[in-house]
Amino acid sequence: MPGRVAFVPLRYGPQIVGGSEALTREIAMGLAGRGWVVDVLTTRVVDHQSMADELPEGVEETDGLRVHRFSTRPQASRPGRRAQLMIQEDRLPPPDLQWTWVSWRFTMPDLFHHLLRHGDAYDAVVFSPYMFWNTTVGLWAVGDNAVVMPCLHDESYARLAVMRPVLADPASVWFLSEPEHRLAHRLGPVAERHLVTGAGVHVPGSYDPDGFRARHGIDRPFILYAGRREKDKGWGWLLETFAEAVTAGLDGVDLVTFGSGTVEVPDRLAGRVVDLGFVSETDRDSAFAAALAYVQPSRMESFSRTVMEAWLAGTPVLAVEGSEVVSWHIERSGGGLVFADGATLAGLVGDLVARPDRAAEMAGRGRRYVLREYDWPVVLDRIEADLNRLAAS
């Protein structure tokens, strides 16, 4: 029976593209649609790089939900900066310095106090992602109804001692994939109650690949990358690898990209990379359908929604070797292939051009996999069942 749940993401709103925040928003909206009373407790931040307060403080109605925004408080310090540099160099700071690092960029004291006063009014309070103050410290303000959706990556931050309670102490932990679940157990203790919920993906009602091409003047075949154009997502590596593929003989196929972040195209790729910036939902869906293949260069994935969107659109996936999560999806579905360098990428893309039947076969397997495992009703059933167990206990 539906109850009351709060979500505590770092950021919230339709302007937040991708990541755990977008997933949290869709889960919150999905549960509200099933009769749950849903509150969102979040910050005024839009840009995750600057972490500046931009949105109004207070309570508003967004997506039909009650959204309570709290101010952040900058906490810059030399010890915190020193700890950050150590983590970036893959060195673990001593525990006392780790706690300094937790509050280094910002704190949210008003959010913490709100959780202390009102946290027990909810059947569950869901925190995500694992590594920021809203979860690492906010979790301590909530009792036996805390749930963490960590969106865990295999990275230095996950090995910090201050992160162990985030996975070990909640009433429940929701993982997005089996590799993420296995990673959590390799890192340390995990709460007794935990499950792999997966992440839901909306199924578009239609696609318009020809209209997309016409609107953007794209005539040649292309591989697509969508999302954050940042180092941690493999964007720079993809540009270098695509340049290697071009040098290795990949001709007649371009790279199209859209999303957030700055795109600086090397001179040797002039005319071969098309940056669309932000696009509408219609163009987003149709871009996946128009692509020869979707390329995923990121090893830092806990689920990889764009891979699912590509398969739904009837497009095969080419993923970087070494991404455990995406490789797991590919092995389970048969919907794609992996590559390690430009020469391999050139060969795989050339084969897709020469053998469209093979591309269609892989994409079909991928689409059936997404519909079976990650259609939103399927995922919400898993989440709702766990929330009902928590409420009953």
Buried (B, 14 or more C-beta within 10 A) or exposed (E): EBBBBBBBBBBBBEEBBBBBBBBBBBBBBBBBEEEBBBBBBBBBBBEBEEBEBEBEEEEBEBBEBBBBBBBBEEBEBEBBBBBBEBBEEEEBBEEEBBBBBBBBBBBBEBBBEBBEEBBEEBBBBBBBBBBBBBBBBBBEBBEEBBBBBBBBBBBBBBBBEBBBBBBBBBBBBBBBBBBBBEBBEEBBEBBEBBBBBBBBBBBBEEBBBEEBBEBBEBEEBBBBBBBBBBEEBBBBBBBBBBBBBBEBEBEEBBBBBBBBBEBEBEEEBEEBBBBBEEBEEBBBBBBBBBBBBBBBBBBBBBBBBBBBBBBBBBBBBBBBEEBBBBBBBBEBBBBBBBBEBBBBBBBBBBEBBEEEEEBBBBBBBBBBBBBEBBBBEBBBEBBBEBBBEBBEE
